Amino acid sequence: MFWNWTSNTRDWAHSPCRPNLTSPTTVLNVALRMKRVVYQMPQVREAAVIGLPDEKWGERPVVVAALNAGHSLDYETLAKHCRAHLAGFKVPKQLILREQLPRNPSGKVLKRLLRDELK
């Protein structure tokens, strides 16, 4: 019975019920946490977290942001803020600034379009 694990971490690590740490759900949760932290910055009006191809890791997290009028933001400031609130592997590797993010008629950010434009 899979739901009756012992407290032994070895058993848990080899259990078929152990979550896959690279599943799409896990990646989505990391992106949502990153986005929440980016939105805490007063400079950011809107933001999206996307994955772009990376030779070493396969994919790297990138923040695409539109800023509030009269504000500026550079990667170092963003990374410092994210390091203070997130684990190191969740810190975005790049910041791309845009005037506005592409949206569909219902208002959702078109991440697919951003990925295609930035590849």
N, C-alpha and C positions, 0 to 999 in steps of 0.2 A: 504494500500500500504506500503510494507516494506521499500522501498527506501525513503520514506518521513518521516524520524524520526524527532522528536522535539529535542531541545537541552537539554532536561531533561535527566540526566544520568540514572534515574530509568527506563525510557522508553527504553533507549539503552541497559541497562543491561538485560531487559526481552525481547528484540527483537529477533525474530527467525533468523534474519540476523547476530546476534552477532557471531563472530568466536568462535569456540570451542578451548579453550586455551590448551587442551591436545590432539589435533588432531595430526596425524602423520606429517602433514606439519609443525606444530609448533615445534615439537620435532626435525625434520630435520633442521629447521632454527637455533635452539639453538645449535645443534651439529656443524653446519657449522660455526657459530660465534666462538664457542670454538676452533675449528680446526684452524681458521684464527689467533686467538690470540696465540695459541701454536706455529704455524709456524713463528711467529715474533721472537721467541727465537733463538739465533744463535746456540745453542747446538743441535737443532732438525733438522735431515735430512728428516725424514718422520714421519707422525703421522696419527692415526685414532682415532675417538671418537666412543665408543660403549657403549651400556647399558648392565650391568650385573645385575643379580637378587639381590634384597635387601629385607630383611625381613620387614623393616619399610616402605620404599617408593615404593616397587614393583620393581623398577629398579634404579640403580645409574650410573651416567656418569663416564666413565673410559677412560683415555688417554693411548693408546698403542703407544709407540714411539721408533724409531731407531735414535740413535744419530750420529752426525758427528764425525769423527775420532779425538781422543784426547780430547773430551769433556765429561763432566759428568753432570748429572742432578738428583736432588732428588725431592721428592714430595713437600717439603716446598718451594723450589725455584719456582717450577711450580705454586703452589697455590698462592704464593705472586704475581707473574706476572699476573695470571688470575684475581685475586681480583682487581688489579689496572686497568684492562680493561673490566671486565665483572660484571654483577650483581652477587650477592652472590650465588643465586641458580644455576648459570651457571658454577660455579667453579667445576672442576672435583674432584671426591672424592677419586680417586686412580690413580697412575701412574704405568704402567707396561713397563719395558724396554726390547726391543728385538734387536737382531742383524739386522734383516730386517723383513718387514711385508710381509705376503703371498699375492701374486698377481696372477691374471688370465692372460692368454696370451695377452690380450689387455692392461694390465698394471693397472687395477683397483684393489684396496685393497679388499681382501676377508674378509669382516667384519664378515660374517656368520661363516667362519672357525675360526676366532679369538674368537668369542663368544663361539663356541662349545669347543674349547681348554681350555678356561679360566673358564668355569662354574664349 
